[in-house]
Amino acid sequence: MSNLESLNAVLIDQAMPQRERLLRLNQIAIRQMQVLEDTGGRKLLK
């Protein structure tokens, strides 16, 4: 979550419009969730 907050701050600094920022951050969040959910047959530490 803090990663997205940091990225949002960078995008604001780059003067990216709010709508575009939200779309980009949403895409990144979805991708991060997919990576976390996909174990791909890997053994996870327990």
PDB file of all heavy atoms in Angstrom:
ATOM      1  N   MET A   1       0.825  -1.194   0.000  1.00  0.00           N
ATOM      2  CA  MET A   1       0.000   0.000   0.000  1.00  0.00           C
ATOM      3  C   MET A   1       0.867   1.255   0.000  1.00  0.00           C
ATOM      4  O   MET A   1       0.597   2.174  -0.751  1.00  0.00           O
ATOM      5  CB  MET A   1      -0.930  -0.039   1.217  1.00  0.00           C
ATOM      6  CG  MET A   1      -1.848   1.122   1.299  1.00  0.00           C
ATOM      7  SD  MET A   1      -3.109   1.007   0.038  1.00  0.00           S
ATOM      8  CE  MET A   1      -4.321   2.055   0.702  1.00  0.00           C
ATOM      9  N   SER A   2       1.890   1.264   0.824  1.00  0.00           N
ATOM     10  CA  SER A   2       2.740   2.457   0.864  1.00  0.00           C
ATOM     11  C   SER A   2       3.469   2.651  -0.457  1.00  0.00           C
ATOM     12  O   SER A   2       3.792   3.783  -0.830  1.00  0.00           O
ATOM     13  CB  SER A   2       3.728   2.388   2.025  1.00  0.00           C
ATOM     14  OG  SER A   2       4.629   1.322   1.842  1.00  0.00           O
ATOM     15  N   ASN A   3       3.708   1.545  -1.171  1.00  0.00           N
ATOM     16  CA  ASN A   3       4.326   1.639  -2.486  1.00  0.00           C
ATOM     17  C   ASN A   3       3.436   2.446  -3.436  1.00  0.00           C
ATOM     18  O   ASN A   3       3.916   3.301  -4.178  1.00  0.00           O
ATOM     19  CB  ASN A   3       4.582   0.239  -3.054  1.00  0.00           C
ATOM     20  CG  ASN A   3       5.307   0.276  -4.368  1.00  0.00           C
ATOM     21  OD1 ASN A   3       6.145   1.128  -4.600  1.00  0.00           O
ATOM     22  ND2 ASN A   3       4.977  -0.649  -5.235  1.00  0.00           N
ATOM     23  N   LEU A   4       2.143   2.187  -3.403  1.00  0.00           N
ATOM     24  CA  LEU A   4       1.205   2.929  -4.252  1.00  0.00           C
ATOM     25  C   LEU A   4       1.125   4.393  -3.828  1.00  0.00           C
ATOM     26  O   LEU A   4       1.005   5.278  -4.678  1.00  0.00           O
ATOM     27  CB  LEU A   4      -0.185   2.288  -4.218  1.00  0.00           C
ATOM     28  CG  LEU A   4      -0.309   0.925  -4.898  1.00  0.00           C
ATOM     29  CD1 LEU A   4      -1.701   0.354  -4.680  1.00  0.00           C
ATOM     30  CD2 LEU A   4       0.014   1.020  -6.370  1.00  0.00           C
ATOM     31  N   GLU A   5       1.207   4.643  -2.537  1.00  0.00           N
ATOM     32  CA  GLU A   5       1.183   6.024  -2.051  1.00  0.00           C
ATOM     33  C   GLU A   5       2.410   6.782  -2.545  1.00  0.00           C
ATOM     34  O   GLU A   5       2.313   7.937  -2.968  1.00  0.00           O
ATOM     35  CB  GLU A   5       1.121   6.051  -0.531  1.00  0.00           C
ATOM     36  CG  GLU A   5      -0.197   5.556   0.024  1.00  0.00           C
ATOM     37  CD  GLU A   5      -0.191   5.404   1.529  1.00  0.00           C
ATOM     38  OE1 GLU A   5       0.881   5.570   2.148  1.00  0.00           O
ATOM     39  OE2 GLU A   5      -1.255   5.113   2.078  1.00  0.00           O
ATOM     40  N   SER A   6       3.548   6.123  -2.505  1.00  0.00           N
ATOM     41  CA  SER A   6       4.783   6.750  -2.990  1.00  0.00           C
ATOM     42  C   SER A   6       4.703   7.013  -4.490  1.00  0.00           C
ATOM     43  O   SER A   6       5.102   8.082  -4.966  1.00  0.00           O
ATOM     44  CB  SER A   6       5.983   5.862  -2.698  1.00  0.00           C
ATOM     45  OG  SER A   6       6.153   5.705  -1.328  1.00  0.00           O
ATOM     46  N   LEU A   7       4.203   6.032  -5.217  1.00  0.00           N
ATOM     47  CA  LEU A   7       4.059   6.194  -6.663  1.00  0.00           C
ATOM     48  C   LEU A   7       3.081   7.323  -6.982  1.00  0.00           C
ATOM     49  O   LEU A   7       3.319   8.117  -7.900  1.00  0.00           O
ATOM     50  CB  LEU A   7       3.596   4.892  -7.301  1.00  0.00           C
ATOM     51  CG  LEU A   7       3.467   4.880  -8.812  1.00  0.00           C
ATOM     52  CD1 LEU A   7       4.744   5.356  -9.493  1.00  0.00           C
ATOM     53  CD2 LEU A   7       3.094   3.492  -9.298  1.00  0.00           C
ATOM     54  N   ASN A   8       2.014   7.422  -6.213  1.00  0.00           N
ATOM     55  CA  ASN A   8       1.056   8.507  -6.408  1.00  0.00           C
ATOM     56  C   ASN A   8       1.730   9.862  -6.223  1.00  0.00           C
ATOM     57  O   ASN A   8       1.508  10.786  -7.009  1.00  0.00           O
ATOM     58  CB  ASN A   8      -0.119   8.359  -5.445  1.00  0.00           C
ATOM     59  CG  ASN A   8      -1.221   9.343  -5.718  1.00  0.00           C
ATOM     60  OD1 ASN A   8      -1.637   9.542  -6.858  1.00  0.00           O
ATOM     61  ND2 ASN A   8      -1.714   9.974  -4.666  1.00  0.00           N
ATOM     62  N   ALA A   9       2.573   9.969  -5.212  1.00  0.00           N
ATOM     63  CA  ALA A   9       3.284  11.227  -4.972  1.00  0.00           C
ATOM     64  C   ALA A   9       4.192  11.574  -6.149  1.00  0.00           C
ATOM     65  O   ALA A   9       4.275  12.742  -6.562  1.00  0.00           O
ATOM     66  CB  ALA A   9       4.093  11.133  -3.690  1.00  0.00           C
ATOM     67  N   VAL A  10       4.857  10.565  -6.709  1.00  0.00           N
ATOM     68  CA  VAL A  10       5.718  10.798  -7.878  1.00  0.00           C
ATOM     69  C   VAL A  10       4.888  11.267  -9.059  1.00  0.00           C
ATOM     70  O   VAL A  10       5.264  12.221  -9.765  1.00  0.00           O
ATOM     71  CB  VAL A  10       6.498   9.515  -8.241  1.00  0.00           C
ATOM     72  CG1 VAL A  10       7.203   9.659  -9.578  1.00  0.00           C
ATOM     73  CG2 VAL A  10       7.493   9.169  -7.150  1.00  0.00           C
ATOM     74  N   LEU A  11       3.747  10.634  -9.289  1.00  0.00           N
ATOM     75  CA  LEU A  11       2.895  11.015 -10.418  1.00  0.00           C
ATOM     76  C   LEU A  11       2.328  12.424 -10.239  1.00  0.00           C
ATOM     77  O   LEU A  11       2.201  13.178 -11.206  1.00  0.00           O
ATOM     78  CB  LEU A  11       1.776   9.990 -10.600  1.00  0.00           C
ATOM     79  CG  LEU A  11       2.231   8.571 -10.963  1.00  0.00           C
ATOM     80  CD1 LEU A  11       1.033   7.621 -11.014  1.00  0.00           C
ATOM     81  CD2 LEU A  11       3.014   8.542 -12.252  1.00  0.00           C
ATOM     82  N   ILE A  12       1.999  12.791  -9.008  1.00  0.00           N
ATOM     83  CA  ILE A  12       1.542  14.152  -8.724  1.00  0.00           C
ATOM     84  C   ILE A  12       2.659  15.137  -9.038  1.00  0.00           C
ATOM     85  O   ILE A  12       2.426  16.177  -9.664  1.00  0.00           O
ATOM     86  CB  ILE A  12       1.074  14.288  -7.258  1.00  0.00           C
ATOM     87  CG1 ILE A  12      -0.236  13.535  -7.053  1.00  0.00           C
ATOM     88  CG2 ILE A  12       0.925  15.757  -6.867  1.00  0.00           C
ATOM     89  CD1 ILE A  12      -0.657  13.410  -5.604  1.00  0.00           C
ATOM     90  N   ASP A  13       3.870  14.800  -8.617  1.00  0.00           N
ATOM     91  CA  ASP A  13       5.030  15.658  -8.873  1.00  0.00           C
ATOM     92  C   ASP A  13       5.267  15.839 -10.374  1.00  0.00           C
ATOM     93  O   ASP A  13       5.746  16.875 -10.809  1.00  0.00           O
ATOM     94  CB  ASP A  13       6.267  15.065  -8.202  1.00  0.00           C
ATOM     95  CG  ASP A  13       7.434  16.022  -8.200  1.00  0.00           C
ATOM     96  OD1 ASP A  13       7.237  17.191  -7.790  1.00  0.00           O
ATOM     97  OD2 ASP A  13       8.541  15.608  -8.583  1.00  0.00           O
ATOM     98  N   GLN A  14       4.897  14.822 -11.158  1.00  0.00           N
ATOM     99  CA  GLN A  14       5.048  14.889 -12.615  1.00  0.00           C
ATOM    100  C   GLN A  14       3.851  15.571 -13.276  1.00  0.00           C
ATOM    101  O   GLN A  14       3.749  15.590 -14.496  1.00  0.00           O
ATOM    102  CB  GLN A  14       5.228  13.492 -13.189  1.00  0.00           C
ATOM    103  CG  GLN A  14       6.515  12.829 -12.771  1.00  0.00           C
ATOM    104  CD  GLN A  14       6.627  11.403 -13.260  1.00  0.00           C
ATOM    105  OE1 GLN A  14       5.701  10.817 -13.807  1.00  0.00           O
ATOM    106  NE2 GLN A  14       7.807  10.822 -13.049  1.00  0.00           N
ATOM    107  N   ALA A  15       2.957  16.104 -12.466  1.00  0.00           N
ATOM    108  CA  ALA A  15       1.773  16.831 -12.927  1.00  0.00           C
ATOM    109  C   ALA A  15       0.829  15.972 -13.766  1.00  0.00           C
ATOM    110  O   ALA A  15       0.150  16.465 -14.665  1.00  0.00           O
ATOM    111  CB  ALA A  15       2.168  18.090 -13.700  1.00  0.00           C
ATOM    112  N   MET A  16       0.752  14.676 -13.445  1.00  0.00           N
ATOM    113  CA  MET A  16      -0.176  13.799 -14.142  1.00  0.00           C
ATOM    114  C   MET A  16      -1.592  14.102 -13.643  1.00  0.00           C
ATOM    115  O   MET A  16      -1.804  14.215 -12.431  1.00  0.00           O
ATOM    116  CB  MET A  16       0.169  12.334 -13.880  1.00  0.00           C
ATOM    117  CG  MET A  16      -0.736  11.367 -14.628  1.00  0.00           C
ATOM    118  SD  MET A  16      -0.290   9.641 -14.354  1.00  0.00           S
ATOM    119  CE  MET A  16       1.174   9.544 -15.356  1.00  0.00           C
ATOM    120  N   PRO A  17      -2.545  14.233 -14.541  1.00  0.00           N
ATOM    121  CA  PRO A  17      -3.929  14.517 -14.126  1.00  0.00           C
ATOM    122  C   PRO A  17      -4.477  13.410 -13.218  1.00  0.00           C
ATOM    123  O   PRO A  17      -4.092  12.237 -13.335  1.00  0.00           O
ATOM    124  CB  PRO A  17      -4.701  14.549 -15.448  1.00  0.00           C
ATOM    125  CG  PRO A  17      -3.673  14.795 -16.494  1.00  0.00           C
ATOM    126  CD  PRO A  17      -2.408  14.184 -15.992  1.00  0.00           C
ATOM    127  N   GLN A  18      -5.373  13.807 -12.317  1.00  0.00           N
ATOM    128  CA  GLN A  18      -5.899  12.875 -11.321  1.00  0.00           C
ATOM    129  C   GLN A  18      -6.516  11.633 -11.956  1.00  0.00           C
ATOM    130  O   GLN A  18      -6.262  10.514 -11.514  1.00  0.00           O
ATOM    131  CB  GLN A  18      -6.941  13.565 -10.444  1.00  0.00           C
ATOM    132  CG  GLN A  18      -7.502  12.651  -9.371  1.00  0.00           C
ATOM    133  CD  GLN A  18      -8.561  13.308  -8.538  1.00  0.00           C
ATOM    134  OE1 GLN A  18      -9.109  14.337  -8.899  1.00  0.00           O
ATOM    135  NE2 GLN A  18      -8.870  12.711  -7.409  1.00  0.00           N
ATOM    136  N   ARG A  19      -7.328  11.821 -12.975  1.00  0.00           N
ATOM    137  CA  ARG A  19      -8.000  10.674 -13.612  1.00  0.00           C
ATOM    138  C   ARG A  19      -6.974   9.679 -14.153  1.00  0.00           C
ATOM    139  O   ARG A  19      -7.095   8.478 -13.950  1.00  0.00           O
ATOM    140  CB  ARG A  19      -8.923  11.152 -14.725  1.00  0.00           C
ATOM    141  CG  ARG A  19      -9.610  10.008 -15.450  1.00  0.00           C
ATOM    142  CD  ARG A  19     -10.719  10.513 -16.363  1.00  0.00           C
ATOM    143  NE  ARG A  19     -11.239   9.491 -17.218  1.00  0.00           N
ATOM    144  CZ  ARG A  19     -12.051   8.496 -16.833  1.00  0.00           C
ATOM    145  NH1 ARG A  19     -12.426   8.419 -15.572  1.00  0.00           N
ATOM    146  NH2 ARG A  19     -12.482   7.601 -17.687  1.00  0.00           N
ATOM    147  N   GLU A  20      -5.952  10.186 -14.813  1.00  0.00           N
ATOM    148  CA  GLU A  20      -4.915   9.322 -15.373  1.00  0.00           C
ATOM    149  C   GLU A  20      -4.128   8.619 -14.261  1.00  0.00           C
ATOM    150  O   GLU A  20      -3.798   7.439 -14.363  1.00  0.00           O
ATOM    151  CB  GLU A  20      -3.971  10.137 -16.255  1.00  0.00           C
ATOM    152  CG  GLU A  20      -3.013   9.305 -17.065  1.00  0.00           C
ATOM    153  CD  GLU A  20      -2.167  10.149 -18.008  1.00  0.00           C
ATOM    154  OE1 GLU A  20      -2.592  11.257 -18.384  1.00  0.00           O
ATOM    155  OE2 GLU A  20      -1.073   9.681 -18.349  1.00  0.00           O
ATOM    156  N   ARG A  21      -3.848   9.361 -13.173  1.00  0.00           N
ATOM    157  CA  ARG A  21      -3.150   8.772 -12.024  1.00  0.00           C
ATOM    158  C   ARG A  21      -3.942   7.621 -11.435  1.00  0.00           C
ATOM    159  O   ARG A  21      -3.398   6.556 -11.156  1.00  0.00           O
ATOM    160  CB  ARG A  21      -2.935   9.811 -10.920  1.00  0.00           C
ATOM    161  CG  ARG A  21      -1.747  10.668 -11.077  1.00  0.00           C
ATOM    162  CD  ARG A  21      -1.356  11.397  -9.797  1.00  0.00           C
ATOM    163  NE  ARG A  21      -2.380  11.675  -8.819  1.00  0.00           N
ATOM    164  CZ  ARG A  21      -3.107  12.786  -8.771  1.00  0.00           C
ATOM    165  NH1 ARG A  21      -2.925  13.753  -9.649  1.00  0.00           N
ATOM    166  NH2 ARG A  21      -4.001  12.965  -7.827  1.00  0.00           N
ATOM    167  N   LEU A  22      -5.240   7.847 -11.249  1.00  0.00           N
ATOM    168  CA  LEU A  22      -6.076   6.810 -10.647  1.00  0.00           C
ATOM    169  C   LEU A  22      -6.142   5.569 -11.527  1.00  0.00           C
ATOM    170  O   LEU A  22      -6.090   4.443 -11.030  1.00  0.00           O
ATOM    171  CB  LEU A  22      -7.483   7.357 -10.376  1.00  0.00           C
ATOM    172  CG  LEU A  22      -7.569   8.419  -9.283  1.00  0.00           C
ATOM    173  CD1 LEU A  22      -8.986   8.952  -9.165  1.00  0.00           C
ATOM    174  CD2 LEU A  22      -7.080   7.884  -7.956  1.00  0.00           C
ATOM    175  N   LEU A  23      -6.246   5.766 -12.830  1.00  0.00           N
ATOM    176  CA  LEU A  23      -6.274   4.624 -13.743  1.00  0.00           C
ATOM    177  C   LEU A  23      -4.960   3.848 -13.677  1.00  0.00           C
ATOM    178  O   LEU A  23      -4.946   2.617 -13.598  1.00  0.00           O
ATOM    179  CB  LEU A  23      -6.547   5.085 -15.179  1.00  0.00           C
ATOM    180  CG  LEU A  23      -7.947   5.610 -15.449  1.00  0.00           C
ATOM    181  CD1 LEU A  23      -8.037   6.225 -16.844  1.00  0.00           C
ATOM    182  CD2 LEU A  23      -8.970   4.496 -15.290  1.00  0.00           C
ATOM    183  N   ARG A  24      -3.850   4.554 -13.698  1.00  0.00           N
ATOM    184  CA  ARG A  24      -2.537   3.899 -13.647  1.00  0.00           C
ATOM    185  C   ARG A  24      -2.337   3.174 -12.323  1.00  0.00           C
ATOM    186  O   ARG A  24      -1.875   2.032 -12.292  1.00  0.00           O
ATOM    187  CB  ARG A  24      -1.447   4.951 -13.850  1.00  0.00           C
ATOM    188  CG  ARG A  24      -0.046   4.470 -13.664  1.00  0.00           C
ATOM    189  CD  ARG A  24       0.782   4.228 -14.885  1.00  0.00           C
ATOM    190  NE  ARG A  24       0.561   5.078 -16.008  1.00  0.00           N
ATOM    191  CZ  ARG A  24       1.409   5.990 -16.475  1.00  0.00           C
ATOM    192  NH1 ARG A  24       2.547   6.213 -15.835  1.00  0.00           N
ATOM    193  NH2 ARG A  24       1.149   6.662 -17.562  1.00  0.00           N
ATOM    194  N   LEU A  25      -2.677   3.830 -11.218  1.00  0.00           N
ATOM    195  CA  LEU A  25      -2.512   3.203  -9.907  1.00  0.00           C
ATOM    196  C   LEU A  25      -3.408   1.977  -9.763  1.00  0.00           C
ATOM    197  O   LEU A  25      -3.001   0.972  -9.164  1.00  0.00           O
ATOM    198  CB  LEU A  25      -2.799   4.209  -8.791  1.00  0.00           C
ATOM    199  CG  LEU A  25      -1.789   5.346  -8.656  1.00  0.00           C
ATOM    200  CD1 LEU A  25      -2.319   6.415  -7.712  1.00  0.00           C
ATOM    201  CD2 LEU A  25      -0.437   4.827  -8.200  1.00  0.00           C
ATOM    202  N   ASN A  26      -4.601   2.042 -10.315  1.00  0.00           N
ATOM    203  CA  ASN A  26      -5.516   0.903 -10.274  1.00  0.00           C
ATOM    204  C   ASN A  26      -4.931  -0.278 -11.050  1.00  0.00           C
ATOM    205  O   ASN A  26      -4.966  -1.416 -10.578  1.00  0.00           O
ATOM    206  CB  ASN A  26      -6.885   1.292 -10.831  1.00  0.00           C
ATOM    207  CG  ASN A  26      -7.912   0.208 -10.605  1.00  0.00           C
ATOM    208  OD1 ASN A  26      -7.896  -0.463  -9.584  1.00  0.00           O
ATOM    209  ND2 ASN A  26      -8.797   0.034 -11.562  1.00  0.00           N
ATOM    210  N   GLN A  27      -4.382  -0.013 -12.224  1.00  0.00           N
ATOM    211  CA  GLN A  27      -3.767  -1.073 -13.028  1.00  0.00           C
ATOM    212  C   GLN A  27      -2.606  -1.712 -12.264  1.00  0.00           C
ATOM    213  O   GLN A  27      -2.449  -2.931 -12.270  1.00  0.00           O
ATOM    214  CB  GLN A  27      -3.260  -0.518 -14.357  1.00  0.00           C
ATOM    215  CG  GLN A  27      -4.354  -0.100 -15.309  1.00  0.00           C
ATOM    216  CD  GLN A  27      -3.819   0.663 -16.508  1.00  0.00           C
ATOM    217  OE1 GLN A  27      -2.698   1.152 -16.506  1.00  0.00           O
ATOM    218  NE2 GLN A  27      -4.635   0.769 -17.542  1.00  0.00           N
ATOM    219  N   ILE A  28      -1.807  -0.894 -11.619  1.00  0.00           N
ATOM    220  CA  ILE A  28      -0.654  -1.400 -10.866  1.00  0.00           C
ATOM    221  C   ILE A  28      -1.130  -2.239  -9.675  1.00  0.00           C
ATOM    222  O   ILE A  28      -0.589  -3.313  -9.405  1.00  0.00           O
ATOM    223  CB  ILE A  28       0.246  -0.236 -10.406  1.00  0.00           C
ATOM    224  CG1 ILE A  28       0.900   0.408 -11.631  1.00  0.00           C
ATOM    225  CG2 ILE A  28       1.297  -0.713  -9.402  1.00  0.00           C
ATOM    226  CD1 ILE A  28       1.587   1.725 -11.348  1.00  0.00           C
ATOM    227  N   ALA A  29      -2.155  -1.767  -8.976  1.00  0.00           N
ATOM    228  CA  ALA A  29      -2.679  -2.499  -7.820  1.00  0.00           C
ATOM    229  C   ALA A  29      -3.239  -3.854  -8.248  1.00  0.00           C
ATOM    230  O   ALA A  29      -2.999  -4.871  -7.586  1.00  0.00           O
ATOM    231  CB  ALA A  29      -3.749  -1.677  -7.115  1.00  0.00           C
ATOM    232  N   ILE A  30      -3.951  -3.880  -9.363  1.00  0.00           N
ATOM    233  CA  ILE A  30      -4.506  -5.135  -9.876  1.00  0.00           C
ATOM    234  C   ILE A  30      -3.372  -6.097 -10.215  1.00  0.00           C
ATOM    235  O   ILE A  30      -3.409  -7.277  -9.862  1.00  0.00           O
ATOM    236  CB  ILE A  30      -5.401  -4.883 -11.095  1.00  0.00           C
ATOM    237  CG1 ILE A  30      -6.703  -4.191 -10.650  1.00  0.00           C
ATOM    238  CG2 ILE A  30      -5.711  -6.192 -11.831  1.00  0.00           C
ATOM    239  CD1 ILE A  30      -7.551  -3.661 -11.792  1.00  0.00           C
ATOM    240  N   ARG A  31      -2.347  -5.597 -10.871  1.00  0.00           N
ATOM    241  CA  ARG A  31      -1.208  -6.444 -11.244  1.00  0.00           C
ATOM    242  C   ARG A  31      -0.494  -6.980  -9.995  1.00  0.00           C
ATOM    243  O   ARG A  31      -0.114  -8.152  -9.948  1.00  0.00           O
ATOM    244  CB  ARG A  31      -0.228  -5.654 -12.119  1.00  0.00           C
ATOM    245  CG  ARG A  31       0.983  -6.427 -12.517  1.00  0.00           C
ATOM    246  CD  ARG A  31       0.635  -7.602 -13.410  1.00  0.00           C
ATOM    247  NE  ARG A  31       1.829  -8.382 -13.684  1.00  0.00           N
ATOM    248  CZ  ARG A  31       1.899  -9.705 -13.589  1.00  0.00           C
ATOM    249  NH1 ARG A  31       0.849 -10.409 -13.277  1.00  0.00           N
ATOM    250  NH2 ARG A  31       3.024 -10.330 -13.831  1.00  0.00           N
ATOM    251  N   GLN A  32      -0.334  -6.147  -8.986  1.00  0.00           N
ATOM    252  CA  GLN A  32       0.315  -6.596  -7.759  1.00  0.00           C
ATOM    253  C   GLN A  32      -0.501  -7.694  -7.084  1.00  0.00           C
ATOM    254  O   GLN A  32       0.055  -8.672  -6.568  1.00  0.00           O
ATOM    255  CB  GLN A  32       0.532  -5.422  -6.804  1.00  0.00           C
ATOM    256  CG  GLN A  32       1.621  -4.486  -7.260  1.00  0.00           C
ATOM    257  CD  GLN A  32       1.822  -3.306  -6.324  1.00  0.00           C
ATOM    258  OE1 GLN A  32       1.037  -3.073  -5.409  1.00  0.00           O
ATOM    259  NE2 GLN A  32       2.868  -2.545  -6.569  1.00  0.00           N
ATOM    260  N   MET A  33      -1.820  -7.559  -7.070  1.00  0.00           N
ATOM    261  CA  MET A  33      -2.677  -8.586  -6.486  1.00  0.00           C
ATOM    262  C   MET A  33      -2.568  -9.891  -7.264  1.00  0.00           C
ATOM    263  O   MET A  33      -2.532 -10.979  -6.671  1.00  0.00           O
ATOM    264  CB  MET A  33      -4.133  -8.118  -6.436  1.00  0.00           C
ATOM    265  CG  MET A  33      -4.391  -7.057  -5.397  1.00  0.00           C
ATOM    266  SD  MET A  33      -4.004  -7.588  -3.723  1.00  0.00           S
ATOM    267  CE  MET A  33      -5.151  -8.922  -3.508  1.00  0.00           C
ATOM    268  N   GLN A  34      -2.504  -9.806  -8.587  1.00  0.00           N
ATOM    269  CA  GLN A  34      -2.361 -11.003  -9.409  1.00  0.00           C
ATOM    270  C   GLN A  34      -1.057 -11.721  -9.087  1.00  0.00           C
ATOM    271  O   GLN A  34      -1.025 -12.941  -8.971  1.00  0.00           O
ATOM    272  CB  GLN A  34      -2.411 -10.649 -10.899  1.00  0.00           C
ATOM    273  CG  GLN A  34      -3.772 -10.211 -11.371  1.00  0.00           C
ATOM    274  CD  GLN A  34      -3.753  -9.644 -12.780  1.00  0.00           C
ATOM    275  OE1 GLN A  34      -2.707  -9.232 -13.287  1.00  0.00           O
ATOM    276  NE2 GLN A  34      -4.906  -9.609 -13.417  1.00  0.00           N
ATOM    277  N   VAL A  35       0.011 -10.971  -8.935  1.00  0.00           N
ATOM    278  CA  VAL A  35       1.305 -11.566  -8.612  1.00  0.00           C
ATOM    279  C   VAL A  35       1.249 -12.234  -7.242  1.00  0.00           C
ATOM    280  O   VAL A  35       1.762 -13.349  -7.060  1.00  0.00           O
ATOM    281  CB  VAL A  35       2.425 -10.501  -8.650  1.00  0.00           C
ATOM    282  CG1 VAL A  35       3.708 -11.018  -8.040  1.00  0.00           C
ATOM    283  CG2 VAL A  35       2.657 -10.035 -10.074  1.00  0.00           C
ATOM    284  N   LEU A  36       0.613 -11.594  -6.283  1.00  0.00           N
ATOM    285  CA  LEU A  36       0.522 -12.164  -4.943  1.00  0.00           C
ATOM    286  C   LEU A  36      -0.347 -13.424  -4.905  1.00  0.00           C
ATOM    287  O   LEU A  36      -0.076 -14.354  -4.155  1.00  0.00           O
ATOM    288  CB  LEU A  36      -0.030 -11.132  -3.955  1.00  0.00           C
ATOM    289  CG  LEU A  36       0.898  -9.967  -3.637  1.00  0.00           C
ATOM    290  CD1 LEU A  36       0.157  -8.928  -2.802  1.00  0.00           C
ATOM    291  CD2 LEU A  36       2.152 -10.445  -2.937  1.00  0.00           C
ATOM    292  N   GLU A  37      -1.398 -13.446  -5.725  1.00  0.00           N
ATOM    293  CA  GLU A  37      -2.312 -14.582  -5.729  1.00  0.00           C
ATOM    294  C   GLU A  37      -1.771 -15.764  -6.528  1.00  0.00           C
ATOM    295  O   GLU A  37      -2.128 -16.902  -6.263  1.00  0.00           O
ATOM    296  CB  GLU A  37      -3.666 -14.170  -6.305  1.00  0.00           C
ATOM    297  CG  GLU A  37      -4.451 -13.250  -5.388  1.00  0.00           C
ATOM    298  CD  GLU A  37      -5.749 -12.766  -6.001  1.00  0.00           C
ATOM    299  OE1 GLU A  37      -5.917 -12.899  -7.233  1.00  0.00           O
ATOM    300  OE2 GLU A  37      -6.594 -12.264  -5.253  1.00  0.00           O
ATOM    301  N   ASP A  38      -0.917 -15.516  -7.500  1.00  0.00           N
ATOM    302  CA  ASP A  38      -0.404 -16.567  -8.368  1.00  0.00           C
ATOM    303  C   ASP A  38       0.831 -17.213  -7.752  1.00  0.00           C
ATOM    304  O   ASP A  38       1.917 -16.664  -7.799  1.00  0.00           O
ATOM    305  CB  ASP A  38      -0.059 -15.987  -9.746  1.00  0.00           C
ATOM    306  CG  ASP A  38       0.515 -17.043 -10.679  1.00  0.00           C
ATOM    307  OD1 ASP A  38       0.198 -18.234 -10.492  1.00  0.00           O
ATOM    308  OD2 ASP A  38       1.271 -16.662 -11.589  1.00  0.00           O
ATOM    309  N   THR A  39       0.645 -18.398  -7.192  1.00  0.00           N
ATOM    310  CA  THR A  39       1.788 -19.098  -6.634  1.00  0.00           C
ATOM    311  C   THR A  39       2.563 -19.819  -7.725  1.00  0.00           C
ATOM    312  O   THR A  39       3.724 -20.167  -7.525  1.00  0.00           O
ATOM    313  CB  THR A  39       1.356 -20.100  -5.552  1.00  0.00           C
ATOM    314  OG1 THR A  39       0.483 -21.060  -6.146  1.00  0.00           O
ATOM    315  CG2 THR A  39       0.692 -19.401  -4.385  1.00  0.00           C
ATOM    316  N   GLY A  40       1.925 -20.096  -8.860  1.00  0.00           N
ATOM    317  CA  GLY A  40       2.595 -20.709  -9.998  1.00  0.00           C
ATOM    318  C   GLY A  40       3.304 -22.004  -9.669  1.00  0.00           C
ATOM    319  O   GLY A  40       4.327 -22.319 -10.259  1.00  0.00           O
ATOM    320  N   GLY A  41       2.775 -22.759  -8.735  1.00  0.00           N
ATOM    321  CA  GLY A  41       3.385 -24.020  -8.379  1.00  0.00           C
ATOM    322  C   GLY A  41       4.610 -23.896  -7.508  1.00  0.00           C
ATOM    323  O   GLY A  41       5.286 -24.876  -7.221  1.00  0.00           O
ATOM    324  N   ARG A  42       4.933 -22.675  -7.097  1.00  0.00           N
ATOM    325  CA  ARG A  42       6.100 -22.480  -6.243  1.00  0.00           C
ATOM    326  C   ARG A  42       5.778 -22.897  -4.816  1.00  0.00           C
ATOM    327  O   ARG A  42       4.654 -22.758  -4.360  1.00  0.00           O
ATOM    328  CB  ARG A  42       6.517 -21.011  -6.235  1.00  0.00           C
ATOM    329  CG  ARG A  42       7.072 -20.561  -7.581  1.00  0.00           C
ATOM    330  CD  ARG A  42       7.254 -19.100  -7.554  1.00  0.00           C
ATOM    331  NE  ARG A  42       5.890 -18.550  -7.568  1.00  0.00           N
ATOM    332  CZ  ARG A  42       5.595 -17.277  -7.662  1.00  0.00           C
ATOM    333  NH1 ARG A  42       6.541 -16.395  -7.708  1.00  0.00           N
ATOM    334  NH2 ARG A  42       4.353 -16.868  -7.710  1.00  0.00           N
ATOM    335  N   LYS A  43       6.775 -23.365  -4.130  1.00  0.00           N
ATOM    336  CA  LYS A  43       6.612 -23.691  -2.714  1.00  0.00           C
ATOM    337  C   LYS A  43       6.757 -22.399  -1.929  1.00  0.00           C
ATOM    338  O   LYS A  43       7.726 -21.668  -2.103  1.00  0.00           O
ATOM    339  CB  LYS A  43       7.657 -24.696  -2.277  1.00  0.00           C
ATOM    340  CG  LYS A  43       7.472 -26.059  -2.903  1.00  0.00           C
ATOM    341  CD  LYS A  43       8.490 -27.037  -2.390  1.00  0.00           C
ATOM    342  CE  LYS A  43       8.288 -28.385  -3.052  1.00  0.00           C
ATOM    343  NZ  LYS A  43       9.278 -29.364  -2.601  1.00  0.00           N
ATOM    344  N   LEU A  44       5.787 -22.137  -1.085  1.00  0.00           N
ATOM    345  CA  LEU A  44       5.809 -20.916  -0.291  1.00  0.00           C
ATOM    346  C   LEU A  44       6.400 -21.206   1.087  1.00  0.00           C
ATOM    347  O   LEU A  44       6.224 -22.281   1.652  1.00  0.00           O
ATOM    348  CB  LEU A  44       4.390 -20.367  -0.145  1.00  0.00           C
ATOM    349  CG  LEU A  44       3.686 -20.039  -1.461  1.00  0.00           C
ATOM    350  CD1 LEU A  44       2.255 -19.587  -1.187  1.00  0.00           C
ATOM    351  CD2 LEU A  44       4.435 -18.991  -2.234  1.00  0.00           C
ATOM    352  N   LEU A  45       7.088 -20.226   1.621  1.00  0.00           N
ATOM    353  CA  LEU A  45       7.629 -20.355   2.973  1.00  0.00           C
ATOM    354  C   LEU A  45       6.490 -20.334   3.978  1.00  0.00           C
ATOM    355  O   LEU A  45       5.523 -19.603   3.828  1.00  0.00           O
ATOM    356  CB  LEU A  45       8.589 -19.208   3.268  1.00  0.00           C
ATOM    357  CG  LEU A  45       9.834 -19.145   2.409  1.00  0.00           C
ATOM    358  CD1 LEU A  45      10.630 -17.888   2.762  1.00  0.00           C
ATOM    359  CD2 LEU A  45      10.702 -20.368   2.629  1.00  0.00           C
ATOM    360  N   LYS A  46       6.623 -21.144   5.011  1.00  0.00           N
ATOM    361  CA  LYS A  46       5.589 -21.162   6.054  1.00  0.00           C
ATOM    362  C   LYS A  46       6.208 -20.969   7.401  1.00  0.00           C
ATOM    363  O   LYS A  46       7.301 -21.252   7.670  1.00  0.00           O
ATOM    364  CB  LYS A  46       4.806 -22.457   6.018  1.00  0.00           C
ATOM    365  CG  LYS A  46       3.981 -22.574   4.769  1.00  0.00           C
ATOM    366  CD  LYS A  46       3.107 -23.807   4.830  1.00  0.00           C
ATOM    367  CE  LYS A  46       2.297 -23.856   3.536  1.00  0.00           C
ATOM    368  NZ  LYS A  46       1.253 -24.827   3.591  1.00  0.00           N
TER     369      LYS A  46
END
